[in-house]
Amino acid sequence: MGSKRCRGLELHVQGVMPPEQRRLRKRVATRLKDAQNTFALLTTFNEVDMTNLMKLRADYKDVFVDEHGVKLGLMSGFIKAAMSALQHQPIVNGVIDGDDIIYRHYIDISIAVGTSKGLVVLVLRNANGMNFAEIEKEINNLAKKANDGTMSIDEMDGGTFTISNGGVYGSLLSTPIINPPQVCVLIHSTLSFKS
């Protein structure tokens, strides 16, 4: 995508999106709009003390890379915390099927990731059986496929719970839209340090 200046205005010249990407974007937009129109949406904002996770990451980041060949990011910590909560509150890991809520005995975490092709949702299958290293490796693997355009629809569909990081865009607070048929989404925003 290039841009041209014209009398002080920025005009964006966009390339043509391949048909399969247009269909995917249209499907995603339709599903999200349907969710917004159908679901009873509630957003709650909470602060979380990240001291322990930040210390863990600082203390083990070099050893982690040496041992596993991947960086220890914050997302794996959010995923592990979410999985613990989902195991204690299984209704939040449920999905809506007509008038019923189906309880899943597995946890497939959807992660919203910004790529050069736009926002993509990756799904970590059976995340409840993964350790920190496996989570980080799978996120990297799926993100690479998303950026390369080699990710299949199946790799983006079927999650039971979504985690999104609005902080990468500088967001302090966000109101996410639920990814149907899921019943809940977690968004974390900018980290700030307090004394």
C-alpha positions in Angstrom: 0.0 0.0 0.0 1.5 3.3 -1.0 0.4 6.9 -0.4 0.6 10.2 -2.3 0.4 13.8 -1.1 -2.2 16.0 -2.6 -2.8 19.5 -1.4 -1.8 18.6 2.2 -4.2 15.6 2.2 -2.9 12.0 2.4 -4.5 9.8 -0.2 -4.1 6.1 0.2 -3.8 3.9 -2.8 -4.7 0.4 -2.0 -3.9 -2.7 -3.8 -6.5 -5.2 -4.8 -7.2 -7.9 -2.2 -7.4 -11.5 -3.6 -11.0 -13.0 -3.7 -10.4 -15.5 -0.9 -9.2 -12.6 1.4 -12.2 -10.5 0.5 -14.5 -13.4 1.3 -12.7 -14.0 4.6 -12.9 -10.3 5.6 -16.5 -10.1 4.6 -17.3 -13.3 6.7 -15.4 -11.9 9.7 -17.2 -8.5 9.5 -20.6 -10.1 9.1 -20.0 -12.4 12.1 -18.8 -9.6 14.3 -21.7 -7.3 13.3 -24.1 -10.1 14.0 -22.6 -10.6 17.5 -22.8 -6.9 18.2 -26.5 -6.9 17.3 -27.4 -10.2 19.0 -25.3 -10.6 22.2 -25.9 -8.8 25.5 -22.5 -7.0 25.7 -20.9 -6.1 29.0 -17.4 -4.7 29.4 -15.6 -4.6 32.8 -12.3 -2.8 33.3 -9.9 -4.1 36.0 -6.3 -3.4 36.9 -3.9 -6.3 37.3 -0.6 -6.4 39.2 1.9 -7.7 36.6 4.9 -7.6 39.0 5.3 -11.4 39.2 4.9 -12.0 35.5 7.3 -9.2 34.6 9.9 -10.5 37.1 9.5 -14.1 35.8 10.1 -12.8 32.2 13.1 -10.6 33.2 14.7 -13.4 35.3 14.4 -16.1 32.7 14.2 -14.4 29.3 17.8 -15.3 28.3 17.6 -18.9 29.6 14.2 -19.3 28.0 15.6 -18.3 24.5 18.6 -20.5 24.9 16.6 -23.5 26.0 13.5 -23.2 23.7 14.7 -21.0 20.8 11.8 -18.6 21.3 11.3 -15.4 23.4 9.2 -15.5 26.5 6.5 -13.0 25.8 3.6 -11.7 27.9 0.9 -13.4 25.9 1.8 -16.9 27.2 1.4 -15.6 30.8 -2.1 -14.2 29.9 -3.0 -17.5 28.2 -1.9 -19.5 31.3 -3.9 -17.2 33.6 -6.9 -17.4 31.4 -6.7 -21.2 31.2 -6.7 -21.4 35.0 -9.8 -19.2 35.2 -11.5 -21.1 32.4 -11.0 -24.4 34.3 -12.5 -22.8 37.4 -15.4 -21.2 35.5 -16.2 -23.6 32.7 -19.3 -21.6 31.5 -16.9 -18.9 30.2 -15.2 -21.6 28.0 -18.6 -22.6 26.6 -20.0 -21.8 23.2 -23.6 -20.8 22.2 -25.4 -23.4 20.1 -28.9 -22.1 19.3 -30.6 -21.7 22.8 -28.0 -23.9 24.5 -24.5 -23.3 26.0 -22.2 -26.2 25.2 -19.5 -26.8 27.8 -16.1 -27.6 26.2 -13.8 -30.0 28.0 -10.9 -28.6 26.1 -9.6 -25.0 25.8 -8.9 -23.6 22.3 -7.6 -20.1 22.8 -8.2 -17.6 20.0 -5.7 -14.8 19.8 -6.3 -11.6 17.8 -3.0 -10.7 16.0 -2.3 -7.7 13.8 -0.5 -8.7 10.6 0.5 -7.0 7.3 -2.8 -8.3 5.9 -5.0 -6.9 8.8 -6.3 -8.4 12.0 -6.3 -12.2 12.1 -7.5 -14.6 14.8 -5.2 -17.5 15.5 -6.4 -20.6 17.4 -4.1 -22.5 19.8 -5.7 -25.9 19.9 -5.8 -27.8 23.2 -3.9 -24.9 24.9 -4.7 -26.3 28.3 -2.1 -29.0 27.7 0.6 -26.5 26.7 3.5 -25.1 28.7 4.9 -21.6 28.2 7.4 -22.7 25.5 4.8 -24.6 23.5 2.5 -21.6 23.7 5.2 -19.2 22.5 6.3 -21.5 19.7 2.7 -22.1 18.4 1.9 -18.4 18.5 5.1 -17.7 16.4 4.3 -20.5 14.0 0.7 -19.4 13.5 1.6 -15.7 13.2 4.2 -16.6 10.5 1.6 -18.5 8.6 -0.8 -15.5 8.9 1.8 -13.1 7.7 2.8 -15.4 4.8 -0.9 -15.9 3.8 -0.6 -19.7 4.3 -3.0 -20.0 7.2 -6.1 -22.1 6.6 -9.6 -21.1 7.7 -9.6 -24.1 10.1 -6.6 -22.6 11.9 -8.6 -19.4 12.5 -11.9 -21.0 13.5 -13.3 -22.9 16.4 -11.7 -21.2 19.4 -13.6 -21.4 22.7 -12.2 -18.1 24.3 -10.5 -15.1 22.8 -7.6 -13.0 24.1 -6.7 -9.8 22.4 -3.9 -7.3 23.1 -5.1 -3.7 22.5 -2.0 -2.4 24.2 0.1 -2.9 21.0 -2.0 -0.1 19.5 -1.5 2.1 22.7 -5.0 1.4 23.9 -5.7 2.2 27.5 -9.3 0.7 27.5 -11.2 -1.2 24.9 -14.6 -2.7 24.3 -14.1 -5.8 22.3 -16.8 -7.6 20.3 -17.4 -11.3 21.2 -16.3 -13.8 18.5 -19.4 -16.0 18.1 -20.2 -18.7 19.2 -17.9 -17.8 22.1 -19.4 -16.2 25.2 -16.5 -14.1 26.4 -13.4 -12.2 25.3 -10.4 -10.9 27.3 -8.6 -7.8 26.1 -5.5 -6.5 27.8 -4.3 -3.0 27.2 -1.2 -0.9 27.7 1.0 -1.8 30.6 2.0 1.0 32.9 4.4 1.0 35.8 3.4 2.4 39.2 5.6 3.1 42.1 
